[in-house]
């Protein structure tokens, strides 16, 4: 069998390799009305100006390599925690405090050091402007770097008890393990250069919420005089943490939604409404269970006519799939078995009347489908990482999107995703 039979012999009419190019194709319209942060090529947290796309990266602590992830698309979020990287403005629970004591994850000398004394709950807390709603899910995150194998704690305290907290043991190599927690779910530790980790978890408030809430950070729960550095406190409404939103003072800190699309002649110049195939590559993000995050969506500017790669909210959002909808009538829809958050996902699908198929990581998604049509309505826009008006955002980075103006063979689709 020839190479042409195994892989596409035709050239793509659109090839967006965000992870490699780290630039935005001029045909793409992008907007975000606020500043935002990304992880740059050195693995450092970096502020990006409004309306500038973010090409995100991740740090591999085992190899020391910073990997390019591609174009980051996130929903709007607000950091509810004031003075997020300046604990000199926080109240003290005892112990000792050293302001701007070491280099922070953004490369500046702004990380603060806390040291436990002989009592429990020595540390810092900030409750000045935090207002939480009842029966609401929140995510909390903090950058932590241990000094001498402490057992750190961070969490939300109501004034009379903990809504949620996580205690973390740090070994001799600075690696974290959850020692204890209460009210916390989806505990994560994301590595950053220089021995930093971003620890995070989610929690849900009870039906009655105290008027006084405090964000707490403690260097050691064993009262042994050990120390840890802290930076970048974040508290946000939502079922998963998003990129760091700096809040250096008491003013509002909101990151608005990222929007990326191709429309008009920039779209019609490469799009074939009669038949086509699409390959996408992205890392499985943290996905909330109540909507269908899009990797891409091709439609008319109206979701009644759409085709996409998406995340299925079933099974806690751990399935991915492909669908075609014509005038709100589903023509094709298949979803995979479950994947894990952080998995690398390569998906390829073909779109042709009465001839649909999709593959993910070399495996057929569901089954092929020889029924369903979509060519009666001309699609006019490609949304990248969302759908119309920024709906259903991916909340993750897209490495690549490649469009072929023909229906590739099933073998070619499968091989593209291996």
N, C-alpha and C positions, 0 to 999 in steps of 0.2 A: 504494500500500500504506500502511495507517495506521500510526501510531506504535505502537498496541497490538499490531499484528502483528509489528513488528520488535523490540519490547522487551516484557518481562513486563507484563501488565495487572493481574496479581494482586500483592498486597503480600507480602513475605516474612514468614514467621512467626518467623524468627530472623534478626537482622541485627547481626553483631558487626564493627564497624568500628574495630578496635584502633588503627590509625594515626591516625585522626581524633579519636577520643574520648580515647585514652590513659587509659582506665579499664577496669575489669573488670566486666562484666555481673554483677549479684548472683546470677544463677542458676549461675554458674561456680564450681566448687570448685577452689581453687588451693593448691598447697603446694610448698615448698622449705625444707628444714630448716636451711640455712646462709645466710649473707650472700652477696651476689654483686654484680657490677658491671654497669652499663649505660653507654651514651653518652646523656647527657641533652640537653635542648632547646638548650643552649649549645654542644653538641659536646664537653663535658667528661666524662671518666671519673668515674662516681659510684657509691659503694657503696650498695647497697639492702639493707635488713634481711631477715631470714629470713621466709619466707611472704608476702613482698610481691612482686607480679608486676613484671617489668621491661618497660617500653615503650621500645624501643631506637631509636637514631637513627644517621645517618651524615652525615659532613661532606663536602661537595663543594668541593674546593680551587679549582676553576675559577670557581665562582660565589660562594663563601663562604657558601652556604646549608646549613643543617642540616635534613635531611629525616627525617621520622618514618617508621619502618619497621614499627612494630606490636609485638605481644606476642612476646618472646624466649623460646624454649624450648630448653634445652640439656641434654646429658647430664652425669653427674657426672665431674669432673676434679680433679686435684690439681696444684698448682704445686710442682715439685721444687726450685726455686731459692730458697734462703734469702736474707733481706735484699734482696728483689727491687727495692726502690727506695731502698736505702741502701748505696751503694758504699763508704762510709767503713768498712764492715765487711769489705770484700773485700781481697784481697792485691794488691800493686802489682807491675807489670812495668816500672816506670820512668815517665818523663814526669811531668807535674804533674797534680794533682787539686784541684778546688774543690768542696766539699760544699755542697749546697743553693744552687746558683749562679743558678738561673733558675726561672721558673714551669713546673711539670710539666703533663702532660695532664689532671690532675685539678684544676688551678687552685691548687695549693699550691706553696710555695717549697721543693721537694724534689728537683728535678732536679740531677744532678751533672755537672760539666764535666771532661772529660779532654783533655789536650793532649800531643801527641807531642813527644818530644825528638829527638835525633839518631839514636837506635837504632830497630831494628825491634821490633815486638811491644810497644811501650810501651802501657800501659793498665792494666786491672784484671781480675782473675779470681777466681772463687769456686768452690772445689771441696770445701768443708767437708763437706757432707752429701749430695752427689749420688751416687746408686746407680742404675746403668743395667742392664737385663737384656739378654741376648744375643738377636740376631735379632728385635729389637723396634723398631717404628716410633715415633718421637717427633716432637713439634713444638716449635720454639723460636721465641720472639718477643722483640722489644725495641723500645721507643719510642726513636727517634733524631731529633735535631735538629742539623743542621750549623751550624758557625760560619763557616768560611771555605773552602768547597769542598774538604773532605777526602775521603779514600777510606777509609771506616770498615770495620771487620771485627767480626762477632760470630759465635760458634760454640762448638762443644764440642771440647775438647782432651783427649786421653787420658793425658797425661803424657809420651808419646813421639811423638805425632802427632795430627793432626786427624781426628776422626770426620766432622765436617762443618763448613763455614763458608761465609759469604757476604761478599764485598767489594763495597761500594757506592760508586759515584762520585756526588757531589752537585754539581749545576751552580750557576751564579751565582744562580739563583732558588730554590735549595734543593730542587730536584727530584731524585729518586733514579733511578739506573740501575745494574743489576748489572754490575760490572766483572769479577768472577771468583767462582767457587764450586767447592766440592769436596764430594761426598757429599750435596749439598742438592737437593731437588726442591720444586716448588710454591712458588717464591719469590714473596712478595707484599709490596706497599707500600701500606698504607691511610692516607690523609691524615687529619690532625686539625688543629684550629685552631692558630694561632700558629706555623706552620711545622713542626709535629711530624708524623712518620710512624711507624706501627707496622710494622716490618719483620718478616717471619716466613718460615720454611721448614720442611720435614719432612726427616727422615733416618732410616735404619735401621741399627742397630748390627750389628757383625759377629758371627760365631759364637763369638768369644772377646773378652771385654770386660775392659779394664784395671780394676784396683781403684781407680784414681784418675782421676776425670773432673773437668774444670774448665770452667765457663761463662766465656768470655772476651768482653770488649768492648774494642776498640781504636779510638782516634780517627782514626788515619791510617796507612795502610800504606806511604806514600811517604817516611816519616821526614823530613817537611818542617816540623815544628813546628805543624801545624794542629790544630784543636780540634773537638770535638763534645760535645753534651749527651746523656746517656743516662738512661733511667728505665723502670721496669716490666719487669724481666727475667722471662721465663716459660719454663719447660721442663715439658712434660707428655707423658705417654704417650698417643699417638693420632695418627691420620693427617692431622689438620688442627688449626690453633690455634683455641682458643675465647676467650671474653671474658676480660679480665684478672682474675687471681686474686691479690690482694695477699698478700704474705708478708713482713711487716715485720721478722720475727725468725726464730729457728730452729724455732719451733713449727709444727705441721702446718697446711697451708692447703688445704682441700678445699671446692670448690663442689659441693653436692649437686644432684640432678636436679630440673628444673622439671616439675610435673605440673598439667594443667588439664583439667577434665572437667565435663560436665553429665549428671546422672542423676536417677532418681526422677521425681517430678511436674514438676520443672523441665525434664525432657526430654520427657516424654509430652505436656505441654501444647502443644507446637508440632510434634511429630513425627508424620508420616503414613507408616505402614509400607507402604501400598499403592503409592504413587508419590510422587516428589519430585525436586527439582533442587537442586544446590549450586554456588555460585560461590565460588572462593577466589582470593586475590591475595597473593603473597609474592615475596620476592627469592630467587633461586637461591642457596642457601648453599654452603659448602664441605662436600662430602658424601663420606664414606668409601665404599669400594667393596664392603663386605662385609655390608650389610644394607639394608633398604628404609625409609628415613626417611619418616614420615608428615606430611602437611600436616594431615589429620584422619583419624579412624577411627571409624566408627559400628559398634558390635557389641553383643554380649550380655554384655560383661565377659569374653568368651572369644573368642580369635582364630579359632576354628573358624567363626564367623559374623561376617563383616566386610565393610565396603565403605569405600573410601578414595580419596584422592588421595595418591600416593606418588612417591618418587624411585627409579628403577630402578638397581641397582648395576652393571648392564651398562654398557660404555663409560665406565668410571670414574665412574659415578653421574651422568652428564650427560643422562639421559632422565627424563621424568616420565610418569606414567600414572594410570589409574583401574582399580579392580578390585572385583568382587563375589564373595564366597565364602560358600557355604551348606554347613554341616556338612563343612568342609574340601574341598568340591568347588567348583572355579572355575566360576562362571557367566558371568563377563564379565571380560576383561582386555585393555586396549589401552595401548600406550606410544608416546610421541612419538619423533621424531628428536632428535638431540642438541642441548642448549642449553649455554651457557657459564656458568660460575660468575659470579654478579653480575647475570645477566639478570633482568628483571622478568617474572614469570609470572602470567598471569590464566588460570584454568582454570574450566570449567563443565561439569557432567555431569548427565545425567538417569538416574533409576533407576525402572524399571517392568518388571514381568515381560515377557520376550520383547521388550523395547524399550529398548535402552541406546545412549547416545551421549555422547561427550566432546569438548571443544574446548580448545585452548590457544593463546592469543594470536591468535585468529581462524581457526585451522586445525584441521580435524578430526583427532583423535588416532586413528591407525589407521583403523578403519572402524566404522560402526554395526553393531549386533548385535541380531538379532531372536530370539535363543534365550536361555534361562537364566531362572531364577526365584529370588526371595529372600523372597517374602511369606509363606511357610509358617512363618517364625520371626520373632517380634516382637523388634526391636532395642530396647535399653534404655539406651544410654549413648553420648554423643559425647565422644571424646577429641580434644583440640586440640593439634596438634604432636607427637603420639605415639600409641601404642596402649595396651592394658591394662597396668597396673603401670609405666607410663613407658617401655615398650619402644619401640624404633625411633624415638627422638627426632629431630625435624627438625634441631636444631642451627642454627636460624635464626629469623627473625622472621616472623610472620604478620600481614599488613596488614588483611585482611578475610576474613570467612566469612559468606556469606549463604545462607539456606535457604528454598526455596519449596516449599510442600506440594503441588505439582502437577508434572506432567511438562511442562516448557516445550518449545516447538517447537525444532527444530534451528537455525532462523534466529535465534531469541531467544538460544539458548545461544552461538551464534557471535558475535552482536553484543555480548553481555555481556563477551566476552574481548578485544575489539578495543581 
